Amino acid sequence: MTQVYCDIIPQAGGWCFLSEEGQSPIYPSHRLAVEAARSYSESQVDKRKIPVLRQQDLKGRMLEVAGIVHAWGQENSSKMGGRA
């Protein structure tokens, strides 16, 4: 199976993601960009393609984002004191 990358990157006004189709709009927070990238990836699912969300670390390496959207879900908001 082929992996299709969707990279979350910082921009001057916030965050965006890059996909095969180009750059997304700029989102004001990292969380919103990840949620949009995940939603986009799920809508592009093909039996022969596996979507992979990545973000750049401080050394410039692209690392896979694993379950980050779920960390801010409603079920965890009480554990974080409502802060996300």
MDAnalysis code that builds the backbone (N, CA, C; Angstrom):
import MDAnalysis as mda
import numpy as np

u = mda.Universe.empty(252, n_residues=84, atom_resindex=np.repeat(np.arange(84), 3), trajectory=True)
u.add_TopologyAttr("name", ["N", "CA", "C"] * 84)
u.add_TopologyAttr("resid", np.arange(1, 85))
u.add_TopologyAttr("resname", ["MET", "THR", "GLN", "VAL", "TYR", "CYS", "ASP", "ILE", "ILE", "PRO", "GLN", "ALA", "GLY", "GLY", "TRP", "CYS", "PHE", "LEU", "SER", "GLU", "GLU", "GLY", "GLN", "SER", "PRO", "ILE", "TYR", "PRO", "SER", "HIS", "ARG", "LEU", "ALA", "VAL", "GLU", "ALA", "ALA", "ARG", "SER", "TYR", "SER", "GLU", "SER", "GLN", "VAL", "ASP", "LYS", "ARG", "LYS", "ILE", "PRO", "VAL", "LEU", "ARG", "GLN", "GLN", "ASP", "LEU", "LYS", "GLY", "ARG", "MET", "LEU", "GLU", "VAL", "ALA", "GLY", "ILE", "VAL", "HIS", "ALA", "TRP", "GLY", "GLN", "GLU", "ASN", "SER", "SER", "LYS", "MET", "GLY", "GLY", "ARG", "ALA"])
u.atoms.positions = np.array([
    [0.827, -1.186, 0.000],
    [0.000, 0.000, 0.000],
    [0.871, 1.250, 0.000],
    [0.353, 2.278, -0.597],
    [1.064, 3.547, -0.704],
    [0.688, 4.466, 0.447],
    [1.681, 5.106, 1.031],
    [1.415, 6.097, 2.067],
    [1.287, 7.465, 1.413],
    [0.273, 8.211, 1.827],
    [0.051, 9.565, 1.337],
    [0.249, 10.497, 2.526],
    [1.181, 11.437, 2.394],
    [1.528, 12.305, 3.511],
    [0.729, 13.595, 3.504],
    [0.382, 14.028, 4.688],
    [-0.287, 15.300, 4.914],
    [0.518, 15.973, 6.029],
    [1.285, 16.996, 5.683],
    [2.225, 17.612, 6.618],
    [1.662, 18.888, 7.230],
    [1.684, 18.976, 8.554],
    [1.236, 20.162, 9.274],
    [2.461, 21.045, 9.493],
    [2.370, 22.287, 9.024],
    [3.531, 23.176, 9.108],
    [3.116, 24.552, 9.639],
    [4.043, 25.231, 10.326],
    [3.737, 26.580, 10.818],
    [3.787, 27.597, 9.682],
    [2.959, 28.612, 9.803],
    [2.934, 29.735, 8.868],
    [2.970, 31.021, 9.690],
    [3.161, 32.140, 9.047],
    [3.240, 33.417, 9.756],
    [1.976, 33.704, 10.567],
    [0.813, 33.341, 10.044],
    [-0.439, 33.646, 10.730],
    [-1.068, 32.469, 11.438],
    [-0.374, 31.346, 11.548],
    [-0.942, 30.170, 12.201],
    [-0.334, 28.887, 11.659],
    [-1.192, 27.930, 11.325],
    [-0.759, 26.607, 10.863],
    [-1.554, 26.205, 9.635],
    [-0.941, 25.402, 8.772],
    [-1.646, 24.849, 7.617],
    [-1.155, 23.425, 7.408],
    [-1.761, 22.740, 6.458],
    [-1.253, 21.422, 6.100],
    [-1.029, 21.362, 4.599],
    [-0.048, 20.575, 4.219],
    [0.272, 20.361, 2.814],
    [-0.141, 18.949, 2.444],
    [-0.810, 18.826, 1.315],
    [-1.233, 17.521, 0.831],
    [-0.872, 17.413, -0.640],
    [-1.294, 16.329, -1.259],
    [-1.049, 16.147, -2.689],
    [-1.671, 17.276, -3.508],
    [-2.743, 17.846, -2.996],
    [-3.468, 18.882, -3.730],
    [-2.950, 20.286, -3.462],
    [-1.984, 20.433, -2.574],
    [-1.425, 21.748, -2.286],
    [-1.598, 22.141, -0.833],
    [-1.557, 23.444, -0.584],
    [-1.619, 23.976, 0.773],
    [-3.059, 24.276, 1.173],
    [-3.366, 24.002, 2.430],
    [-4.688, 24.307, 2.975],
    [-4.756, 25.783, 3.357],
    [-5.941, 26.246, 3.739],
    [-6.014, 27.585, 4.333],
    [-5.214, 27.600, 5.641],
    [-4.900, 28.771, 6.133],
    [-4.161, 28.889, 7.398],
    [-5.153, 28.867, 8.551],
    [-4.854, 28.040, 9.551],
    [-5.687, 27.913, 10.741],
    [-4.996, 28.621, 11.902],
    [-5.761, 29.238, 12.806],
    [-5.148, 30.010, 13.889],
    [-4.446, 29.171, 14.950],
    [-4.728, 27.858, 15.000],
    [-4.077, 27.022, 16.010],
    [-3.616, 25.701, 15.398],
    [-2.653, 25.099, 16.059],
    [-2.139, 23.796, 15.639],
    [-3.254, 22.761, 15.697],
    [-4.034, 22.808, 16.746],
    [-5.121, 21.852, 16.922],
    [-6.093, 21.881, 15.745],
    [-6.504, 23.073, 15.326],
    [-7.438, 23.185, 14.205],
    [-6.822, 22.671, 12.907],
    [-5.545, 22.928, 12.708],
    [-4.871, 22.437, 11.503],
    [-4.802, 20.913, 11.500],
    [-4.518, 20.315, 12.652],
    [-4.460, 18.851, 12.744],
    [-5.840, 18.258, 12.495],
    [-6.866, 18.853, 13.097],
    [-8.226, 18.350, 12.890],
    [-8.626, 18.446, 11.418],
    [-8.291, 19.562, 10.773],
    [-8.613, 19.734, 9.353],
    [-7.839, 18.732, 8.499],
    [-6.573, 18.518, 8.822],
    [-5.757, 17.562, 8.071],
    [-6.295, 16.146, 8.237],
    [-6.694, 15.806, 9.455],
    [-7.247, 14.468, 9.695],
    [-8.557, 14.293, 8.936],
    [-9.405, 15.304, 8.967],
    [-10.673, 15.247, 8.240],
    [-10.430, 15.120, 6.737],
    [-9.495, 15.909, 6.228],
    [-9.145, 15.836, 4.812],
    [-8.632, 14.439, 4.462],
    [-7.738, 13.910, 5.288],
    [-7.158, 12.590, 5.026],
    [-8.222, 11.506, 5.011],
    [-9.152, 11.582, 5.958],
    [-10.213, 10.579, 6.016],
    [-11.120, 10.659, 4.796],
    [-11.307, 11.853, 4.248],
    [-12.159, 11.996, 3.067],
    [-11.461, 11.504, 1.800],
    [-10.153, 11.382, 1.846],
    [-9.371, 10.965, 0.682],
    [-8.969, 9.491, 0.734],
    [-9.512, 8.749, 1.684],
    [-9.104, 7.356, 1.879],
    [-9.411, 6.527, 0.632],
    [-8.435, 5.768, 0.245],
    [-8.528, 4.861, -0.886],
    [-7.998, 3.518, -0.383],
    [-8.494, 2.444, -0.903],
    [-8.063, 1.123, -0.436],
    [-6.569, 0.896, -0.637],
    [-5.983, 1.589, -1.586],
    [-4.566, 1.389, -1.867],
    [-3.685, 2.458, -1.243],
    [-4.284, 3.413, -0.516],
    [-3.509, 4.504, 0.071],
    [-3.754, 4.584, 1.573],
    [-2.698, 4.844, 2.308],
    [-2.782, 5.015, 3.756],
    [-2.405, 6.459, 4.070],
    [-3.342, 7.253, 4.633],
    [-2.993, 8.636, 4.972],
    [-2.088, 8.683, 6.206],
    [-1.063, 9.531, 6.157],
    [-0.131, 9.693, 7.265],
    [-0.006, 11.184, 7.563],
    [-0.380, 11.584, 8.786],
    [-0.222, 12.975, 9.206],
    [1.156, 13.130, 9.834],
    [1.861, 14.190, 9.426],
    [3.197, 14.437, 9.974],
    [3.328, 15.899, 10.365],
    [4.260, 16.153, 11.281],
    [4.616, 17.529, 11.621],
    [6.119, 17.602, 11.799],
    [6.649, 18.790, 11.635],
    [8.094, 18.981, 11.681],
    [8.547, 19.216, 13.115],
    [9.624, 18.534, 13.526],
    [10.168, 18.779, 14.857],
    [11.188, 19.913, 14.791],
    [11.793, 20.233, 15.919],
    [12.720, 21.361, 15.982],
    [13.999, 21.150, 15.177],
    [14.307, 19.904, 14.841],
    [15.495, 19.614, 14.040],
    [15.166, 19.482, 12.554],
    [13.914, 19.739, 12.184],
    [13.526, 19.692, 10.784],
    [13.057, 18.341, 10.292],
    [13.003, 17.352, 11.166],
    [12.538, 16.022, 10.766],
    [11.018, 15.979, 10.774],
    [10.451, 15.232, 9.844],
    [9.005, 15.061, 9.801],
    [8.643, 13.830, 10.627],
    [7.809, 14.035, 11.645],
    [7.396, 12.962, 12.538],
    [5.899, 12.728, 12.408],
    [5.508, 11.472, 12.500],
    [4.099, 11.122, 12.383],
    [3.322, 11.626, 13.595],
    [2.144, 12.187, 13.343],
    [1.245, 12.637, 14.400],
    [0.371, 11.444, 14.753],
    [0.418, 11.021, 16.003],
    [-0.342, 9.841, 16.412],
    [-1.382, 10.213, 17.455],
    [-2.633, 10.219, 17.057],
    [-3.730, 10.416, 17.995],
    [-3.796, 11.772, 18.659],
    [-3.179, 12.780, 18.095],
    [-3.152, 14.085, 18.749],
    [-4.535, 14.721, 18.830],
    [-5.385, 14.484, 17.862],
    [-6.720, 15.076, 17.880],
    [-7.519, 14.519, 19.047],
    [-7.357, 13.234, 19.327],
    [-8.118, 12.618, 20.405],
    [-7.693, 13.144, 21.776],
    [-6.492, 13.667, 21.882],
    [-6.020, 14.205, 23.156],
    [-6.822, 15.427, 23.574],
    [-7.445, 16.109, 22.606],
    [-8.222, 17.305, 22.918],
    [-9.715, 17.063, 22.855],
    [-10.114, 15.811, 22.819],
    [-11.536, 15.499, 22.733],
    [-12.274, 15.843, 24.019],
    [-13.582, 15.811, 23.964],
    [-14.418, 16.137, 25.114],
    [-14.132, 15.229, 26.305],
    [-13.842, 13.963, 26.035],
    [-13.628, 13.029, 27.135],
    [-12.393, 13.360, 27.958],
    [-11.446, 14.111, 27.410],
    [-10.223, 14.444, 28.138],
    [-10.204, 15.872, 28.656],
    [-11.232, 16.663, 28.366],
    [-11.191, 18.066, 28.761],
    [-11.177, 18.230, 30.274],
    [-11.825, 17.321, 31.010],
    [-11.822, 17.440, 32.465],
    [-10.452, 17.097, 33.042],
    [-9.716, 16.204, 32.401],
    [-8.385, 15.833, 32.869],
    [-7.396, 16.978, 32.702],
    [-7.665, 17.834, 31.721],
    [-6.750, 18.933, 31.440],
    [-7.260, 20.244, 32.033],
    [-8.292, 20.165, 32.828],
    [-8.831, 21.374, 33.427],
    [-9.482, 22.288, 32.404],
    [-9.950, 21.704, 31.285],
    [-10.593, 22.496, 30.249],
    [-9.622, 23.213, 29.341],
    [-8.326, 23.024, 29.558],
    [-7.320, 23.684, 28.724],
    [-6.903, 22.756, 27.608],
    [-6.829, 23.287, 26.411],
    [-6.371, 22.473, 25.286],
    [-5.364, 23.244, 24.480],
])
